[in-house]
Amino acid sequence: MRQNGPGTMSMCKKSRGLLRLRTGDDRKMGIEMIIPVYLIVLNILGFALFGYDKRCAVLHRWRVPEKTLFMAAVLGGSVGAYAGMQVFRHKTRHWKFRIGIPAVAAIQCALAYRVLVR
C-alpha cells in the first residue's frame, strides 16, 4: 500500500466505488438481514428434522433425539417444528410436544412483538 503524500491518493479515495467505510447504519442493516435468514434456516431445519424423524420411525431406524427436536424449536425454529409435527403427523400425541412446541412458539412471538414494537 502506498503512503499518502503529494500526488498519491488514499486507499478509500482510489476504490471509492468498490470499498466503502462502514457506518452504524450499514451494520444495523446487516443484522436486519442476518436475523430473518437465521430464522428461515432454523424453521426449515425444524420442519426437516420432524420429517426425517418420522421417516426413521417408519423404517425402524435410529431416531433423532427429542432434545434435538426441541433445541431446533427453542433456537428459533418453533413455527417450522410445529408445521412439521402437523404435516408429518409426528409427535402429536406426546404431551411434551403437543404443549411444548406451541408454548415455545408463543413465547418467541411475544418476544418478537416486544422487540419490534419497542
Secondary structure, DSSP 8 states (H G I E B T S, - for coil): -----TT---HHHHTTTT-----HHHHHHHHHHHHHHHHHHHHHHHHHHHHHHHHHHHTT-----HHHHHHHIIIIIHHHHHHHHHHHT-S-S-HHHHHHHHHHHHHHHHHHHHHHH-
